[in-house]
Amino acid sequence: MMNQTSAPGRNYLISPLPQLGLTCQGETHYLRGVGGVQSSEHLKQSSSMQSPGKDPVRSGFHRVEIQQTTWDVPDRYTALRAIGSGAYGTVCSAMDQDSKEKVAIKKLYRPFQSLIHAQRAYRELRLLRHIQHENVIRLLDVFTPDSTLEKFQTFYMVMPLVAQDLGHIMKKKRLSNRIVTYLFYQLLRGLKYIHSAGIIHRDLKPGNLAVNENCELKILDFGLARHTESEMTGYVVTRWYRAPEVIFNWMHYTQTVDVWSAACILAEMISGQVLFPGHDSIDQLKRILRLTGTPDSSLVQKMQSKDAQSYVQGLAPQKKRNFKEVFPSMEANAVNLLEGMLLLDPEKRLTAKQGLSHPFLAEYHDPESEPDSEPYDDSFESLELSVAEWKSLIHMEIMTFDPNNPSNTAI
């Protein structure tokens, strides 16, 4: 059962939390953000003696061979086991002998092979250092086995291990109404926090939401997250959860792209079916407009892309459907909340903060337990630096990392 002092929502002490009743089968669903998780496999660990042709193991570290890759990690982390790999890195579960808890260690693939990779690595590290919230994944530790800046080639990030993601859970069982309500409350609570920092997640989907057997939810994967003011690219969120303004390729969308994605997740949790399972972007847009109706003239004028304006104006007019008829078995408050979150105009769409105060979440809503974040400083995004300079910044962040005050960044 969740610790009473940490459980979000005022009514936890009044009524018991819903339980998922799941038995976690391994840790194969941690951090989808590494580019598509592959199957787990047991590892053959090497001794702490260095292999021929490799640098000696740094004092206080031990060496493990994982999927033909050398991992040098501090002695406190033992029993490493591969649980995922993808385009940007590999993730292992491990036991932290200091805390006696399981953790996930993420090793980035060649983070300094290009400017894009170096800046992305720095962005992810800075974001994870900034975020400190129960419903968002947090950074426990960051380290490098390389003893000097001149030798610095790789680094590892340590985060709490989470056993299953929401997508995996929904495939296994239908969620009760109470579990849906509590999970969605935590999702909006986490979104309110990151949005208050000025951050947009940009890739919300069931696979990026970790849920444990006590129904505790954490938002994962900040590899794509950007500050609100940063220029945006159009193709980011997994298609089914993508907001229409992303499909229209507006260059400066807002935090409500995450709210749209959250609404799609809510509808899927309740119905057991993907809300907009488009085959491609055009089909995705058509499915959305069948529910919401075609954009009105005021929204069309807000579109910065003339091509998008022309395309939308050429569509056959459709009226917005009655949400109560589309979701006949859904409770009225849930339907009303969905309707406010699935508005085509992002300026009219509910924010995460507004969603938290909706009657659908009244059982858990407590403004005093829904904290905001300190503003996130992303001034580094405008810096034009070389790979060597990005590497130096990352090295400085690692050397100054304080696990008791992780948000205290080097610059």
Secondary structure as a PSIPRED ss2 file (coil, helix, strand):
# PSIPRED VFORMAT (PSIPRED V4.0)

   1 M C   1.000  0.000  0.000
   2 M C   1.000  0.000  0.000
   3 N C   1.000  0.000  0.000
   4 Q C   1.000  0.000  0.000
   5 T C   1.000  0.000  0.000
   6 S C   1.000  0.000  0.000
   7 A C   1.000  0.000  0.000
   8 P C   1.000  0.000  0.000
   9 G C   1.000  0.000  0.000
  10 R H   0.000  1.000  0.000
  11 N H   0.000  1.000  0.000
  12 Y H   0.000  1.000  0.000
  13 L H   0.000  1.000  0.000
  14 I C   1.000  0.000  0.000
  15 S C   1.000  0.000  0.000
  16 P C   1.000  0.000  0.000
  17 L C   1.000  0.000  0.000
  18 P C   1.000  0.000  0.000
  19 Q C   1.000  0.000  0.000
  20 L C   1.000  0.000  0.000
  21 G C   1.000  0.000  0.000
  22 L C   1.000  0.000  0.000
  23 T C   1.000  0.000  0.000
  24 C C   1.000  0.000  0.000
  25 Q C   1.000  0.000  0.000
  26 G C   1.000  0.000  0.000
  27 E C   1.000  0.000  0.000
  28 T C   1.000  0.000  0.000
  29 H C   1.000  0.000  0.000
  30 Y C   1.000  0.000  0.000
  31 L C   1.000  0.000  0.000
  32 R H   0.000  1.000  0.000
  33 G H   0.000  1.000  0.000
  34 V H   0.000  1.000  0.000
  35 G C   1.000  0.000  0.000
  36 G C   1.000  0.000  0.000
  37 V C   1.000  0.000  0.000
  38 Q C   1.000  0.000  0.000
  39 S C   1.000  0.000  0.000
  40 S C   1.000  0.000  0.000
  41 E E   0.000  0.000  1.000
  42 H C   1.000  0.000  0.000
  43 L C   1.000  0.000  0.000
  44 K C   1.000  0.000  0.000
  45 Q C   1.000  0.000  0.000
  46 S C   1.000  0.000  0.000
  47 S C   1.000  0.000  0.000
  48 S C   1.000  0.000  0.000
  49 M C   1.000  0.000  0.000
  50 Q C   1.000  0.000  0.000
  51 S C   1.000  0.000  0.000
  52 P C   1.000  0.000  0.000
  53 G C   1.000  0.000  0.000
  54 K C   1.000  0.000  0.000
  55 D C   1.000  0.000  0.000
  56 P C   1.000  0.000  0.000
  57 V C   1.000  0.000  0.000
  58 R C   1.000  0.000  0.000
  59 S C   1.000  0.000  0.000
  60 G C   1.000  0.000  0.000
  61 F E   0.000  0.000  1.000
  62 H E   0.000  0.000  1.000
  63 R E   0.000  0.000  1.000
  64 V E   0.000  0.000  1.000
  65 E E   0.000  0.000  1.000
  66 I E   0.000  0.000  1.000
  67 Q C   1.000  0.000  0.000
  68 Q C   1.000  0.000  0.000
  69 T E   0.000  0.000  1.000
  70 T E   0.000  0.000  1.000
  71 W E   0.000  0.000  1.000
  72 D E   0.000  0.000  1.000
  73 V E   0.000  0.000  1.000
  74 P E   0.000  0.000  1.000
  75 D C   1.000  0.000  0.000
  76 R C   1.000  0.000  0.000
  77 Y E   0.000  0.000  1.000
  78 T E   0.000  0.000  1.000
  79 A E   0.000  0.000  1.000
  80 L E   0.000  0.000  1.000
  81 R E   0.000  0.000  1.000
  82 A E   0.000  0.000  1.000
  83 I E   0.000  0.000  1.000
  84 G E   0.000  0.000  1.000
  85 S E   0.000  0.000  1.000
  86 G C   1.000  0.000  0.000
  87 A C   1.000  0.000  0.000
  88 Y C   1.000  0.000  0.000
  89 G E   0.000  0.000  1.000
  90 T E   0.000  0.000  1.000
  91 V E   0.000  0.000  1.000
  92 C E   0.000  0.000  1.000
  93 S E   0.000  0.000  1.000
  94 A E   0.000  0.000  1.000
  95 M E   0.000  0.000  1.000
  96 D E   0.000  0.000  1.000
  97 Q C   1.000  0.000  0.000
  98 D C   1.000  0.000  0.000
  99 S C   1.000  0.000  0.000
 100 K C   1.000  0.000  0.000
 101 E E   0.000  0.000  1.000
 102 K E   0.000  0.000  1.000
 103 V E   0.000  0.000  1.000
 104 A E   0.000  0.000  1.000
 105 I E   0.000  0.000  1.000
 106 K E   0.000  0.000  1.000
 107 K E   0.000  0.000  1.000
 108 L E   0.000  0.000  1.000
 109 Y C   1.000  0.000  0.000
 110 R C   1.000  0.000  0.000
 111 P C   1.000  0.000  0.000
 112 F C   1.000  0.000  0.000
 113 Q C   1.000  0.000  0.000
 114 S C   1.000  0.000  0.000
 115 L H   0.000  1.000  0.000
 116 I H   0.000  1.000  0.000
 117 H H   0.000  1.000  0.000
 118 A H   0.000  1.000  0.000
 119 Q H   0.000  1.000  0.000
 120 R H   0.000  1.000  0.000
 121 A H   0.000  1.000  0.000
 122 Y H   0.000  1.000  0.000
 123 R H   0.000  1.000  0.000
 124 E H   0.000  1.000  0.000
 125 L H   0.000  1.000  0.000
 126 R H   0.000  1.000  0.000
 127 L H   0.000  1.000  0.000
 128 L H   0.000  1.000  0.000
 129 R H   0.000  1.000  0.000
 130 H H   0.000  1.000  0.000
 131 I C   1.000  0.000  0.000
 132 Q C   1.000  0.000  0.000
 133 H C   1.000  0.000  0.000
 134 E C   1.000  0.000  0.000
 135 N C   1.000  0.000  0.000
 136 V E   0.000  0.000  1.000
 137 I C   1.000  0.000  0.000
 138 R C   1.000  0.000  0.000
 139 L C   1.000  0.000  0.000
 140 L C   1.000  0.000  0.000
 141 D E   0.000  0.000  1.000
 142 V E   0.000  0.000  1.000
 143 F E   0.000  0.000  1.000
 144 T C   1.000  0.000  0.000
 145 P C   1.000  0.000  0.000
 146 D C   1.000  0.000  0.000
 147 S C   1.000  0.000  0.000
 148 T C   1.000  0.000  0.000
 149 L C   1.000  0.000  0.000
 150 E C   1.000  0.000  0.000
 151 K C   1.000  0.000  0.000
 152 F C   1.000  0.000  0.000
 153 Q C   1.000  0.000  0.000
 154 T C   1.000  0.000  0.000
 155 F C   1.000  0.000  0.000
 156 Y E   0.000  0.000  1.000
 157 M E   0.000  0.000  1.000
 158 V E   0.000  0.000  1.000
 159 M E   0.000  0.000  1.000
 160 P E   0.000  0.000  1.000
 161 L C   1.000  0.000  0.000
 162 V C   1.000  0.000  0.000
 163 A C   1.000  0.000  0.000
 164 Q E   0.000  0.000  1.000
 165 D E   0.000  0.000  1.000
 166 L H   0.000  1.000  0.000
 167 G H   0.000  1.000  0.000
 168 H H   0.000  1.000  0.000
 169 I H   0.000  1.000  0.000
 170 M H   0.000  1.000  0.000
 171 K H   0.000  1.000  0.000
 172 K H   0.000  1.000  0.000
 173 K C   1.000  0.000  0.000
 174 R C   1.000  0.000  0.000
 175 L C   1.000  0.000  0.000
 176 S C   1.000  0.000  0.000
 177 N H   0.000  1.000  0.000
 178 R H   0.000  1.000  0.000
 179 I H   0.000  1.000  0.000
 180 V H   0.000  1.000  0.000
 181 T H   0.000  1.000  0.000
 182 Y H   0.000  1.000  0.000
 183 L H   0.000  1.000  0.000
 184 F H   0.000  1.000  0.000
 185 Y H   0.000  1.000  0.000
 186 Q H   0.000  1.000  0.000
 187 L H   0.000  1.000  0.000
 188 L H   0.000  1.000  0.000
 189 R H   0.000  1.000  0.000
 190 G H   0.000  1.000  0.000
 191 L H   0.000  1.000  0.000
 192 K H   0.000  1.000  0.000
 193 Y H   0.000  1.000  0.000
 194 I H   0.000  1.000  0.000
 195 H H   0.000  1.000  0.000
 196 S H   0.000  1.000  0.000
 197 A C   1.000  0.000  0.000
 198 G C   1.000  0.000  0.000
 199 I E   0.000  0.000  1.000
 200 I E   0.000  0.000  1.000
 201 H C   1.000  0.000  0.000
 202 R C   1.000  0.000  0.000
 203 D C   1.000  0.000  0.000
 204 L C   1.000  0.000  0.000
 205 K C   1.000  0.000  0.000
 206 P H   0.000  1.000  0.000
 207 G H   0.000  1.000  0.000
 208 N H   0.000  1.000  0.000
 209 L E   0.000  0.000  1.000
 210 A E   0.000  0.000  1.000
 211 V E   0.000  0.000  1.000
 212 N C   1.000  0.000  0.000
 213 E C   1.000  0.000  0.000
 214 N C   1.000  0.000  0.000
 215 C C   1.000  0.000  0.000
 216 E C   1.000  0.000  0.000
 217 L E   0.000  0.000  1.000
 218 K E   0.000  0.000  1.000
 219 I E   0.000  0.000  1.000
 220 L C   1.000  0.000  0.000
 221 D C   1.000  0.000  0.000
 222 F C   1.000  0.000  0.000
 223 G C   1.000  0.000  0.000
 224 L C   1.000  0.000  0.000
 225 A C   1.000  0.000  0.000
 226 R E   0.000  0.000  1.000
 227 H E   0.000  0.000  1.000
 228 T C   1.000  0.000  0.000
 229 E C   1.000  0.000  0.000
 230 S C   1.000  0.000  0.000
 231 E C   1.000  0.000  0.000
 232 M C   1.000  0.000  0.000
 233 T C   1.000  0.000  0.000
 234 G C   1.000  0.000  0.000
 235 Y C   1.000  0.000  0.000
 236 V C   1.000  0.000  0.000
 237 V C   1.000  0.000  0.000
 238 T C   1.000  0.000  0.000
 239 R H   0.000  1.000  0.000
 240 W H   0.000  1.000  0.000
 241 Y H   0.000  1.000  0.000
 242 R C   1.000  0.000  0.000
 243 A C   1.000  0.000  0.000
 244 P H   0.000  1.000  0.000
 245 E H   0.000  1.000  0.000
 246 V H   0.000  1.000  0.000
 247 I H   0.000  1.000  0.000
 248 F C   1.000  0.000  0.000
 249 N C   1.000  0.000  0.000
 250 W C   1.000  0.000  0.000
 251 M C   1.000  0.000  0.000
 252 H C   1.000  0.000  0.000
 253 Y C   1.000  0.000  0.000
 254 T C   1.000  0.000  0.000
 255 Q C   1.000  0.000  0.000
 256 T H   0.000  1.000  0.000
 257 V H   0.000  1.000  0.000
 258 D H   0.000  1.000  0.000
 259 V H   0.000  1.000  0.000
 260 W H   0.000  1.000  0.000
 261 S H   0.000  1.000  0.000
 262 A H   0.000  1.000  0.000
 263 A H   0.000  1.000  0.000
 264 C H   0.000  1.000  0.000
 265 I H   0.000  1.000  0.000
 266 L H   0.000  1.000  0.000
 267 A H   0.000  1.000  0.000
 268 E H   0.000  1.000  0.000
 269 M H   0.000  1.000  0.000
 270 I H   0.000  1.000  0.000
 271 S H   0.000  1.000  0.000
 272 G C   1.000  0.000  0.000
 273 Q C   1.000  0.000  0.000
 274 V C   1.000  0.000  0.000
 275 L C   1.000  0.000  0.000
 276 F C   1.000  0.000  0.000
 277 P C   1.000  0.000  0.000
 278 G C   1.000  0.000  0.000
 279 H C   1.000  0.000  0.000
 280 D C   1.000  0.000  0.000
 281 S H   0.000  1.000  0.000
 282 I H   0.000  1.000  0.000
 283 D H   0.000  1.000  0.000
 284 Q H   0.000  1.000  0.000
 285 L H   0.000  1.000  0.000
 286 K H   0.000  1.000  0.000
 287 R H   0.000  1.000  0.000
 288 I H   0.000  1.000  0.000
 289 L H   0.000  1.000  0.000
 290 R H   0.000  1.000  0.000
 291 L H   0.000  1.000  0.000
 292 T H   0.000  1.000  0.000
 293 G C   1.000  0.000  0.000
 294 T C   1.000  0.000  0.000
 295 P C   1.000  0.000  0.000
 296 D C   1.000  0.000  0.000
 297 S H   0.000  1.000  0.000
 298 S H   0.000  1.000  0.000
 299 L H   0.000  1.000  0.000
 300 V H   0.000  1.000  0.000
 301 Q H   0.000  1.000  0.000
 302 K H   0.000  1.000  0.000
 303 M C   1.000  0.000  0.000
 304 Q C   1.000  0.000  0.000
 305 S C   1.000  0.000  0.000
 306 K H   0.000  1.000  0.000
 307 D H   0.000  1.000  0.000
 308 A H   0.000  1.000  0.000
 309 Q H   0.000  1.000  0.000
 310 S H   0.000  1.000  0.000
 311 Y H   0.000  1.000  0.000
 312 V H   0.000  1.000  0.000
 313 Q H   0.000  1.000  0.000
 314 G C   1.000  0.000  0.000
 315 L C   1.000  0.000  0.000
 316 A C   1.000  0.000  0.000
 317 P C   1.000  0.000  0.000
 318 Q C   1.000  0.000  0.000
 319 K C   1.000  0.000  0.000
 320 K C   1.000  0.000  0.000
 321 R C   1.000  0.000  0.000
 322 N C   1.000  0.000  0.000
 323 F H   0.000  1.000  0.000
 324 K H   0.000  1.000  0.000
 325 E H   0.000  1.000  0.000
 326 V H   0.000  1.000  0.000
 327 F C   1.000  0.000  0.000
 328 P C   1.000  0.000  0.000
 329 S C   1.000  0.000  0.000
 330 M C   1.000  0.000  0.000
 331 E C   1.000  0.000  0.000
 332 A H   0.000  1.000  0.000
 333 N H   0.000  1.000  0.000
 334 A H   0.000  1.000  0.000
 335 V H   0.000  1.000  0.000
 336 N H   0.000  1.000  0.000
 337 L H   0.000  1.000  0.000
 338 L H   0.000  1.000  0.000
 339 E H   0.000  1.000  0.000
 340 G H   0.000  1.000  0.000
 341 M H   0.000  1.000  0.000
 342 L C   1.000  0.000  0.000
 343 L C   1.000  0.000  0.000
 344 L C   1.000  0.000  0.000
 345 D C   1.000  0.000  0.000
 346 P C   1.000  0.000  0.000
 347 E C   1.000  0.000  0.000
 348 K C   1.000  0.000  0.000
 349 R C   1.000  0.000  0.000
 350 L C   1.000  0.000  0.000
 351 T C   1.000  0.000  0.000
 352 A H   0.000  1.000  0.000
 353 K H   0.000  1.000  0.000
 354 Q H   0.000  1.000  0.000
 355 G H   0.000  1.000  0.000
 356 L H   0.000  1.000  0.000
 357 S C   1.000  0.000  0.000
 358 H C   1.000  0.000  0.000
 359 P H   0.000  1.000  0.000
 360 F H   0.000  1.000  0.000
 361 L H   0.000  1.000  0.000
 362 A C   1.000  0.000  0.000
 363 E C   1.000  0.000  0.000
 364 Y C   1.000  0.000  0.000
 365 H C   1.000  0.000  0.000
 366 D C   1.000  0.000  0.000
 367 P H   0.000  1.000  0.000
 368 E H   0.000  1.000  0.000
 369 S H   0.000  1.000  0.000
 370 E C   1.000  0.000  0.000
 371 P C   1.000  0.000  0.000
 372 D C   1.000  0.000  0.000
 373 S C   1.000  0.000  0.000
 374 E C   1.000  0.000  0.000
 375 P C   1.000  0.000  0.000
 376 Y C   1.000  0.000  0.000
 377 D C   1.000  0.000  0.000
 378 D C   1.000  0.000  0.000
 379 S H   0.000  1.000  0.000
 380 F H   0.000  1.000  0.000
 381 E H   0.000  1.000  0.000
 382 S H   0.000  1.000  0.000
 383 L C   1.000  0.000  0.000
 384 E C   1.000  0.000  0.000
 385 L C   1.000  0.000  0.000
 386 S C   1.000  0.000  0.000
 387 V H   0.000  1.000  0.000
 388 A H   0.000  1.000  0.000
 389 E H   0.000  1.000  0.000
 390 W H   0.000  1.000  0.000
 391 K H   0.000  1.000  0.000
 392 S H   0.000  1.000  0.000
 393 L H   0.000  1.000  0.000
 394 I H   0.000  1.000  0.000
 395 H H   0.000  1.000  0.000
 396 M H   0.000  1.000  0.000
 397 E H   0.000  1.000  0.000
 398 I H   0.000  1.000  0.000
 399 M H   0.000  1.000  0.000
 400 T C   1.000  0.000  0.000
 401 F C   1.000  0.000  0.000
 402 D C   1.000  0.000  0.000
 403 P C   1.000  0.000  0.000
 404 N C   1.000  0.000  0.000
 405 N C   1.000  0.000  0.000
 406 P C   1.000  0.000  0.000
 407 S C   1.000  0.000  0.000
 408 N C   1.000  0.000  0.000
 409 T C   1.000  0.000  0.000
 410 A C   1.000  0.000  0.000
 411 I C   1.000  0.000  0.000
